[in-house]
Amino acid sequence: MSDADAPRQLGSLLTGTEAKDIADRLADGETLTTALKVVAVGQRAEVRRLLEAVSDGPGAAPRQILVLRAIEGARAHPTALTPLWTMPGHLAQSGPLTTSVPRLVDSARHAITCSTFNFQRSSALWTSLRTAAQQHGVALRVYMDTRAADGSGQDWSPSTTEVAAHLAPAEVWRTKEFDGEYVRNHAKFLAIDHRLLLVTSANLSWSAENNNVEFGVLIDNPNLTEAVERELREAEGALYERV
């Protein structure tokens, strides 16, 4: 590996947030092993190998920090915030409406992560997410609450297995028992192309998208979006099971 290859590979592997967190920890005198805890388990060995390649040997943290700061700066992205409202009669005066979210899903080109309490067939996203899942090159990952979906007994609220079948070939993850009790998944967000993050109070239902008073924020920040997605991926084995 040439001297230029390792920094280049690190830049493609790390998010800006990861690079910043590792650099901060190294600057505070922590070991590389401890600093790498901010990186997903499956990537730590490769990140370590690349960081060791950019160093001049033992005690070379300053050079590693410089490379990490450069990655942090290169991956920096100004945060843009947009409010999304639902109000009866479309009375909201600022920002787009929650009903615009299906268009956001339709714009995805690489990946969608969706976390919700449950689905209702009346939701516009019930159709949009299926279309996205079947689009070549778009990876869809869904997290949902087992008891809310499988315990409703209502036709308008599909079970976790029905959601998995409807959204195939997407990965659908449902909550499981932790410390003797079922975990409740009440995190409601959409992540689009590892860049756009919609955090919302709205459930995936027609009423939430049209009649309720609901509020959400659309955040354009790849570092934050990637960090949120990574957090749930890290929790999959303990809190979720794949349908």
C-alpha positions as CSV (number, residue, x, y, z in Angstrom):
1,M,0.0,0.0,0.0
2,S,1.4,3.4,-1.0
3,D,1.5,6.3,1.5
4,A,-1.4,7.9,-0.3
5,D,-3.6,4.8,-0.4
6,A,-4.3,4.5,3.4
7,P,-5.7,8.1,3.9
8,R,-7.8,7.7,0.7
9,Q,-9.2,4.4,1.9
10,L,-9.9,5.9,5.3
11,G,-11.7,8.8,3.8
12,S,-14.1,6.5,1.9
13,L,-14.6,4.2,4.9
14,L,-15.2,6.7,7.8
15,T,-18.0,9.2,8.2
16,G,-17.1,12.7,9.3
17,T,-18.5,12.1,12.7
18,E,-16.4,8.9,13.2
19,A,-13.2,10.6,12.1
20,K,-13.9,13.5,14.5
21,D,-14.7,11.2,17.4
22,I,-11.6,9.0,16.9
23,A,-9.4,12.1,16.5
24,D,-10.9,13.7,19.7
25,R,-10.1,10.5,21.7
26,L,-6.6,10.2,20.4
27,A,-6.0,13.9,21.2
28,D,-7.2,13.2,24.7
29,G,-4.5,10.5,25.1
30,E,-6.7,7.4,24.7
31,T,-5.3,4.3,23.0
32,L,-6.2,3.5,19.4
33,T,-8.1,0.5,20.7
34,T,-10.3,2.6,22.9
35,A,-10.7,5.3,20.3
36,L,-12.0,2.8,17.7
37,K,-15.0,1.9,19.8
38,V,-16.9,4.7,18.0
39,V,-16.6,2.6,14.8
40,A,-18.9,-0.3,14.0
41,V,-17.4,-3.6,15.2
42,G,-17.1,-5.1,11.7
43,Q,-15.0,-2.1,10.5
44,R,-12.6,-1.7,13.4
45,A,-9.9,-4.1,12.2
46,E,-9.7,-2.4,8.8
47,V,-9.8,1.1,10.2
48,R,-7.0,0.1,12.6
49,R,-4.9,-1.3,9.8
50,L,-5.3,1.9,7.8
51,L,-4.6,4.2,10.7
52,E,-1.4,2.2,11.5
53,A,-0.4,2.5,7.9
54,V,-0.5,6.3,8.0
55,S,1.6,6.5,11.2
56,D,5.4,6.5,11.3
57,G,5.5,3.9,14.1
58,P,4.8,3.9,17.8
59,G,3.6,7.2,19.3
60,A,2.5,8.5,15.9
61,A,-0.9,9.6,17.0
62,P,-0.3,13.3,15.9
63,R,-0.1,12.2,12.2
64,Q,-3.1,10.0,12.6
65,I,-5.0,12.9,14.1
66,L,-4.1,15.2,11.2
67,V,-5.4,12.6,8.7
68,L,-8.6,12.2,10.7
69,R,-9.1,16.0,11.0
70,A,-8.7,16.2,7.2
71,I,-11.4,13.5,6.7
72,E,-13.6,15.3,9.2
73,G,-13.3,18.6,7.2
74,A,-13.7,16.9,3.9
75,R,-16.9,15.2,5.0
76,A,-18.3,18.3,6.7
77,H,-21.7,19.3,5.5
78,P,-23.8,22.3,6.6
79,T,-27.0,21.2,8.3
80,A,-30.2,22.3,6.7
81,L,-33.4,22.0,8.7
82,T,-37.0,22.0,7.3
83,P,-40.2,21.6,9.4
84,L,-42.9,19.3,8.3
85,W,-46.5,19.7,9.6
86,T,-49.8,17.9,9.4
87,M,-52.9,19.9,10.4
88,P,-56.6,19.3,9.6
89,G,-57.6,21.4,6.7
90,H,-53.9,21.9,5.7
91,L,-53.7,24.9,8.0
92,A,-50.0,24.7,8.5
93,Q,-48.3,27.9,7.3
94,S,-44.6,26.9,7.4
95,G,-42.7,24.1,5.7
96,P,-44.0,21.3,3.5
97,L,-46.7,18.9,4.7
98,T,-46.2,15.3,5.9
99,T,-48.1,14.2,2.8
100,S,-45.0,15.2,0.8
101,V,-42.9,12.4,2.5
102,P,-43.8,9.8,-0.2
103,R,-42.1,12.0,-2.8
104,L,-39.0,12.0,-0.5
105,V,-39.0,8.2,-0.6
106,D,-39.5,8.2,-4.3
107,S,-36.4,10.3,-4.7
108,A,-34.1,7.7,-3.0
109,R,-31.4,6.3,-5.2
110,H,-29.3,4.2,-2.8
111,A,-30.8,3.4,0.6
112,I,-33.8,3.9,2.9
113,T,-34.0,3.2,6.6
114,C,-37.4,3.4,8.2
115,S,-38.2,3.0,11.9
116,T,-41.9,3.0,13.0
117,F,-44.3,1.8,15.6
118,N,-46.4,-0.1,13.0
119,F,-47.8,0.3,9.5
120,Q,-51.3,0.9,8.3
121,R,-52.3,0.0,4.8
122,S,-53.9,3.4,4.4
123,S,-50.6,5.2,4.6
124,A,-49.2,6.6,1.4
125,L,-45.8,5.2,2.4
126,W,-47.2,1.6,2.3
127,T,-47.2,1.9,-1.5
128,S,-44.1,4.2,-1.8
129,L,-41.9,1.9,0.3
130,R,-42.9,-1.1,-1.7
131,T,-42.0,0.7,-5.0
132,A,-38.7,1.7,-3.5
133,A,-37.9,-1.8,-2.3
134,Q,-38.4,-3.2,-5.7
135,Q,-36.3,-0.5,-7.4
136,H,-32.9,-1.8,-8.5
137,G,-30.0,-0.4,-6.4
138,V,-32.1,0.8,-3.4
139,A,-31.6,-1.0,-0.1
140,L,-34.6,-0.8,2.2
141,R,-34.3,-1.5,6.0
142,V,-37.3,-1.4,8.3
143,Y,-37.6,-1.5,12.1
144,M,-40.9,-2.0,13.7
145,D,-42.7,-2.9,17.0
146,T,-43.6,-6.6,17.2
147,R,-46.6,-6.3,19.6
148,A,-48.0,-3.2,17.9
149,A,-48.0,-5.0,14.5
150,D,-48.6,-8.7,15.5
151,G,-51.1,-8.0,18.3
152,S,-53.5,-5.6,16.6
153,G,-55.6,-8.3,14.9
154,Q,-56.9,-5.6,12.5
155,D,-56.8,-6.0,8.8
156,W,-55.8,-2.4,8.3
157,S,-52.6,-3.0,10.4
158,P,-50.4,-5.6,8.8
159,S,-48.4,-8.0,10.9
160,T,-44.6,-8.1,10.7
161,T,-44.6,-11.0,8.4
162,E,-47.1,-9.3,6.1
163,V,-44.9,-6.2,6.1
164,A,-41.8,-8.3,5.2
165,A,-43.8,-10.0,2.3
166,H,-45.1,-6.7,1.1
167,L,-41.7,-5.0,1.1
168,A,-39.6,-7.9,-0.2
169,P,-36.7,-8.0,-0.7
170,A,-36.3,-5.4,2.0
171,E,-34.8,-6.3,5.4
172,V,-37.6,-6.1,8.1
173,W,-36.5,-6.2,11.7
174,R,-39.0,-6.5,14.6
175,T,-38.4,-6.0,18.3
176,K,-37.8,-9.0,20.6
177,E,-37.6,-9.7,24.3
178,F,-34.8,-8.0,26.3
179,D,-34.4,-8.7,30.0
180,G,-37.7,-10.6,30.0
181,E,-39.8,-8.0,28.3
182,Y,-40.6,-7.1,24.7
183,V,-38.8,-3.9,23.6
184,R,-41.1,-1.2,22.3
185,N,-39.9,0.5,19.1
186,H,-41.3,4.0,19.2
187,A,-38.6,5.7,17.2
188,K,-40.1,7.2,14.1
189,F,-37.8,8.3,11.4
190,L,-36.9,7.9,7.7
191,A,-33.3,8.1,6.5
192,I,-32.8,8.6,2.7
193,D,-29.5,7.9,0.9
194,H,-27.5,8.2,4.2
195,R,-28.0,11.9,4.0
196,L,-31.6,13.1,4.6
197,L,-33.1,12.3,8.0
198,L,-36.8,12.9,8.8
199,V,-37.7,12.6,12.5
200,T,-41.5,12.8,13.0
201,S,-44.2,12.3,15.5
202,A,-46.4,10.8,12.8
203,N,-47.3,7.1,12.6
204,L,-47.5,5.6,9.2
205,S,-51.3,6.0,8.7
206,W,-53.7,8.1,6.6
207,S,-54.9,10.0,9.7
208,A,-51.4,10.9,10.8
209,E,-50.6,12.1,7.2
210,N,-53.8,14.1,6.7
211,N,-55.9,14.8,9.8
212,N,-53.8,14.8,13.0
213,V,-51.6,17.6,14.3
214,E,-48.2,16.1,13.7
215,F,-44.7,17.7,13.5
216,G,-41.5,16.6,12.0
217,V,-38.1,17.9,11.0
218,L,-36.2,17.1,7.8
219,I,-32.5,17.3,8.4
220,D,-30.0,17.4,5.6
221,N,-26.8,16.1,7.3
222,P,-25.0,12.9,6.2
223,N,-22.9,12.6,9.3
224,L,-26.0,12.7,11.6
225,T,-28.0,10.4,9.3
226,E,-25.2,7.8,9.1
227,A,-24.8,7.9,12.9
228,V,-28.5,7.3,13.5
229,E,-28.6,4.4,11.1
230,R,-25.4,2.9,12.6
231,E,-26.9,3.1,16.1
232,L,-29.8,0.9,15.2
233,R,-27.6,-1.5,13.2
234,E,-25.5,-2.0,16.3
235,A,-28.6,-2.7,18.4
236,E,-30.0,-5.3,16.0
237,G,-28.7,-8.4,17.7
238,A,-29.8,-7.4,21.2
239,L,-33.1,-5.7,20.5
240,Y,-34.4,-6.9,17.1
241,E,-34.8,-10.0,15.1
242,R,-35.0,-10.3,11.4
243,V,-38.4,-11.3,10.0
